[in-house]
Every structure is written in structure tokens, then in C-alpha cells.
Amino acid sequence: MAAWGKIIHNVIISNCHQENRQFGTKCPMNYSASHMRDRLTFGGVKLVWNDISSMHSVNLSKYRRSSVNQGIVRCNGVAVAGVEGEPVNLTELVSEAIAVAFASWLVDKKKADRRLKISIGHDSRISAQMLQDAISRGISTAGHDVIQYGLASTPAMFNSTLSVDDAYTCPVDGSIMITASHLPYNRNGFKFFTNSGGLGKPDIKDILERAADIYKKFTAEVSSDGGIKTSASVKRVDYMTLYTSDLVKAVRKAAGNIEKPLKGFHIVVDAGNGAGGFFAGKVLEPLGAVTSGSQFLEPDGFFPNHIPNPEDKEAMKAITQAVLNNKADFGIIFDTDVDRSAAVDSTGREFNRNRLIALMSAIVLEEHPGTTIVTDSVTSDGLTTFIEKKLGGKHHRFKRGYKNVIDEAIRLNSVGEESHLAIETSGHGALKENHWLDDGAYLMVKLLNKLASARASGLSGGSKVLTELVEGLEEPVVAVELRLKINQTHPDLKGGSFREYGEAVLKYLENSIDLDHKLQKAPINYEGVRVSGFGGWFLLRLSLHDPVLPLNIEAQSHEDAVKLGLVVSAAVKEFAALDTSALDKFVQPA
Ligand SMILES: O=P(O)(O)OC[C@H]1O[C@H](O)[C@H](O)[C@@H](O)[C@@H]1O
């Protein structure tokens, strides 16, 4: 207990955890304490979380990205020993306390005076079983029924609160997904759902407060035998069968109720050894597709082949190569817990980032002419032109953060502006028709629908129908993201937070742009400073999570991109705490 005490000092950070895709596997856990606004005593240890919803100072390690926006919050930590400098802090006992707390929160939320049903699923991480047992113990100890789904996707867990099917004991009252998305093998965490969606920060805060009290009451005996303790039931249910059969039905229906609408298609899947392997055997094959050449479908919590992350270049290279090697019509790739995805056409052209957004926009705008597409802030100018001029829709370029984007689309609808798609360059995309859930598998189903209906109407040509949908999308020749770090211990911060410092940098840059007539500030902009000039644009903004100012530059030539870089470089040079080395390198003459 004493050892845990020390370790847990920084644990159970309640993050709207939107991880650092770029840094992939390196995520040291050394937090600076200055951002820790809220602390709870957790059995003599401290339970800490960031105040994330109001965008203030979060001083995290440079590699770690916790989150700032409201949305699904994931408690996460280190669940497996073995990485130097990363002691285990997501222990069984902590997990058990959190499970009891979630159950008690749910009882209050549902005003229930009955036993609740709570589903538990997990991705392919090696700590999954241990955490599933601990969570099950907590829930059953609290007197509620546990339904274990085993290997599952995050969106399926939310779905289990909505599906109505007695055979699968659905709907459940609440659901817990054990996942740390694409983070390294030693990490793990929890996402919580009710039928209203993923829990956000205020609810997580409430749960963690309860967990802290519960943890205090725990004794060594309570937790030592590792078994389920009460008479409450623990069942295993193969929910993924129900979830996948719904996906299959959706494609069949869209193709005019054809049993095997993908007959004749060869589609390869890359699940990166995460939870998404089901898609080949349980979705594509029943629909008639050949899936040979699919790879990394077997769950392996060490992720030996590549990071399961469609934003990762190696991962995209792997699926592209698989498509080309197998002469397949189409390729699909998922992240670990299948809330994100990307695709590849038969020529090896990647549908990710702006291109995936363009493709999804084309599909959604066919179904809902004129609708508003909400995206994150780093999308290309060419995407706006494509959505507005070619597709006749409206592009609402909002902020980074998939929940920011989703919440904004929901808000627009509530004020009378119709929106059916909220999608980020990260590969998170949510549709109104799918309860605004960011489900990577469902996004791919929308693409399959298109393939299937093209085939049903006699068109051949593999994935050409999709490739054609993005014809006319102007893409920049150069697109870079440079991440300028703020050194939080630098005297130039004068005791202030990195966020205040970053805002000062942005203000200074903005003022300097006002004086330069060759440059135009974006007339509508929701975060940072976005500027057009030299045939391209740049956006400097504060990271959602890190002490970093990400700088995106897009231009039609390297020279023009450098000119834009120099504008930023000139404005930020006085800010001594800003590490501009990445930018300096970029603007250097070749
Ligand atoms: O602000 P940044 O540090 O670039 O991070 C922002 C991004 O973080 C993660 O990748 C999330 O999944 C995204 O939803 C979010 O947009």
C-alpha cells in the first residue's frame, strides 16, 4: 500500500485524453505539478486531475497529451511494469475503487433503486484481463451485474447502452471500455458510457471524488483474493456479434437488401494488432468481400508490427503496401480501439486527413445537400473550396479536438443549422445518424455502402467510385506541422503558465500580421492565428494538451512555405522560452 501510495500520487488523471499521435510510443509520465488544480486523497495518496474543460494551464511532459476539451474522458495510467521511469499507477485496487464509484454515480444518475447492468470491454492490451477482473470485482461488489464482452471496440461499448436485445442483455445501463488507444503497451485506461454518450469531465470528476472515498475504505483483505465477491452476476456475452451484425445489415440495406453486396471486392484490413480484427471476418466476409492479405488482425498488446494509429506514417505505409501487394480494391486501417480509421484505394492513394474528410463530405452531402461539415482547425483551404464550391455544402472550420468538433456540430443543429458530419484530420469522424459517435468502423461502413451501391447499379472499377468522389480536391504541395515547445521553467514565463505565455506569443504574432499587407488573417477563425499569404496559409495555435505551439503550414512550393515560416519566425524570435529549433531548421536555406 505504501508503495502504491507514492506511485499513485500522480495517477488517475482524468483526461479528455486525446493523445499525442505524433509521438506515438514515447510518453513519459513526469508531470509538472503546477497544473494540478484538483486533488483528492485516495487512501493516503493523491488523486489528481487536470481542469480540462476550460483550456487552462496544463503542464504536461512534452510527449504526453492529456486533454483540454470537454468530451469523453479517459482515466489512464501505467498498468504494466517494465518501462524505466514509468512505475505502475493504474493498479487493481485503484481500478476497483473507480468501478465501485462509477456504479454509485450511475445509480444516482439513473435514480435507480435496482441492480444495474454494466458492460465491460477491452482492447488488446496485455493488462486488459487484470483490469477487467478488477473492474468486474468493483461492480459486483457494489451489487450490480457485470456483462463482460471481452475484446471489443470503444464504439461498440457505447452501442451496448443503446441496442435492445434480450439475448445479449441489452441495453445495459452503463459501459466501461478498457483502452489506452494507440499509446504504448504499458498504458491503459477507462472510458465510460451511458446511453447519452461518453462521460465528460464533470462526471469523471464526480466519479473520481467518489473513488477517492471508496479507496480510503478499502483494506488489504478486500482486495487480496482476486475473486468476484458478491452474488451479483458476472456474465460473458459475445456482444461484438450483435454490433457487427448491425454493421453488416447497414451495408446490405444501403445496397438494396442484397445479401453479399461486396461480392467481387478484395478488401484488406490492417488492425495493427488492436481490437479491429473483427472487421475482416465479421463484417467484410459476410458481405461477400475477399479479405486475403489482411494483416495484424490478431490482438497483440505489444503491437509488434506498427503503432495502431491511422495518423502514423508507418501504419499508413503498411496498409498501402498490403493493398498494392495483394492487388486489392481497397484497404482499411483502424486504431487500437477502433474509434478512428483511414482507407487506401486500389492505387495506394491514402484516404486520411483532408482526403478522408473530403470523401466523407461528398457522401454526406449527397445524402443531405447543403449541410454543414464541421472540421478541426488544421484543415486545408482546398478542403473548404471543395466542400463549398464542388459539393455545395458549408465548411465550418472549428477547433482541434474531436469532441470539440462533435460538440460544435451538435450545437449548430440545436440553433437550427443542419449538420450531419463532424470530422477531424486525426481520423475521428462522427455522424448524426450514428448518435454522433466517433466510430471508425461506422465511417468505413459509409465507404463500403458507396462501393456496394456502385456495384449494385452495375458499376465496376473497384474503389474508383470513391477515388472519383474526391476529384477536384486541391491539395497543397507542402504540408508540415512543426511543434514549437514552450520551456515551462524558463524565466521568461515570469511565473506564469505556459498557456498564458503561448497566448502572448499568439497576440504578438497577430499584431505583426496586422501591419503586413501581403498577409490576411482568416476572417473567421476559432483558435490561434490563421493567416493566408504567398499562395498558402499557416496556423499557429496552442496545443490542446501540451506546452506546445503547433504550427501548420501549407503552400504550393517549399519556397512559399518557407516565406510563411519566416513570418512566424520573425514574430516569435523575442520569446526566449519558445523552442523554435524545428522552425529554424525548416526556414533554413537548403
Ligand atoms: O492540439 P494538439 O496537441 O495538436 O492535439 C490535438 C489532437 O490530439 C489528439 O490527436 C486527438 O485525438 C485529437 O482529437 C486532437 O485534435
The ligand as a Tripos MOL2 file, in Angstrom:
@<TRIPOS>MOLECULE
LIG
   16    16     1     0     0
SMALL
NO_CHARGES

@<TRIPOS>ATOM
      1 O1         -3.5770   20.2550  -30.0460 O.co2     1 LIG1
      2 P1         -2.7180   19.0890  -30.3810 P.3       1 LIG1
      3 O2         -1.6000   18.9100  -29.4280 O.co2     1 LIG1
      4 O3         -2.2200   19.1310  -31.7950 O.co2     1 LIG1
      5 O4         -3.6270   17.7930  -30.2610 O.3       1 LIG1
      6 C1         -4.9230   17.7470  -30.7650 C.3       1 LIG1
      7 C2         -5.3640   16.3590  -31.1180 C.3       1 LIG1
      8 O5         -4.9550   15.4500  -30.1570 O.3       1 LIG1
      9 C3         -5.3230   14.1300  -30.4090 C.3       1 LIG1
     10 O6         -4.6970   13.6460  -31.5230 O.3       1 LIG1
     11 C4         -6.8180   13.9980  -30.5120 C.3       1 LIG1
     12 O7         -7.2340   12.6900  -30.7740 O.3       1 LIG1
     13 C5         -7.3910   14.9270  -31.4890 C.3       1 LIG1
     14 O8         -8.7790   14.8990  -31.3860 O.3       1 LIG1
     15 C6         -6.8720   16.3140  -31.2480 C.3       1 LIG1
     16 O9         -7.2520   17.1320  -32.2770 O.3       1 LIG1
@<TRIPOS>BOND
     1     1     2 2
     2     2     3 1
     3     2     4 1
     4     2     5 1
     5     5     6 1
     6     6     7 1
     7     7     8 1
     8     7    15 1
     9     8     9 1
    10     9    10 1
    11     9    11 1
    12    11    12 1
    13    11    13 1
    14    13    14 1
    15    13    15 1
    16    15    16 1
@<TRIPOS>SUBSTRUCTURE
     1 LIG1         1 GROUP 0 **** ****
